[in-house]
């Protein structure tokens, strides 16, 4: 389980959120949410339906603009970035959206190369080498490069999406429900892949998930969205928490199946 060896961190958090408010019409999803993610850790994010897990991720990466609050990522206030600064920031993080979110009209290789072509002036031969490296890195066979997303299994599409997220050698990796739709064997293999990549590449990982096995296997700390705010702790700390939803989540039938209770 992650957390047995504390991750190497510096004093300044890689993500710092304070007073975050997200509203959609009359509905307030987050109301004064505070969160810090340490450099080098795997942070899992969980919560009930409607608590805004994916909204939080999308707000951090700038897809959703908050009603209030401050978001600092990699030392930069996200909502205050100019267009040029925003473009540069996108090369420092990678995102794996649920399902992989690959461009269906592009091959796996072409999907991986989108950011490389947009943000670098590398020769085509170097881009091809980097693409082949990323494909190997995520455990895909070399012949996956020429395949289209429709020709891949669900697990392979997720790995291809992960290869694209890693194309620019990011410091920070965002994962939105990375094991959703995978069978238990595939989900476990994907967890091991994320853990191995986090260690070998020195990544910080922010992972939205509902998968208790993933939380147990690879997360150093877990952020739980409850009551429009957030509670953060290690697995051991949250297992002792007396909040009703947290107790139900970490001690319910699925938790017992995962060996947590």
Secondary structure, DSSP 8 states (H G I E B T S, - for coil): -TTSS-----SS-SEEEEEEEEEETTEEEEEEEEEEE-TT-EEEEEE-TTS-HHHHHHHHTTSS--SEEEEEETTEEGGG--HHHHHHHTTTEEEE-TT----TTSBHHHHHHHHHHHH----HHHHHHHHHHHHHHTT--GGGGG-BGGGS-HHHHHHHHHHHHTTT--SEEEEESTTTT--HHHHHHHHHHHHHHHHHHT-EEEEE---HHHHHHH-SEEEEEETTEEEEE-HHHHHT---HHHHHHHHSHHHHHTT--
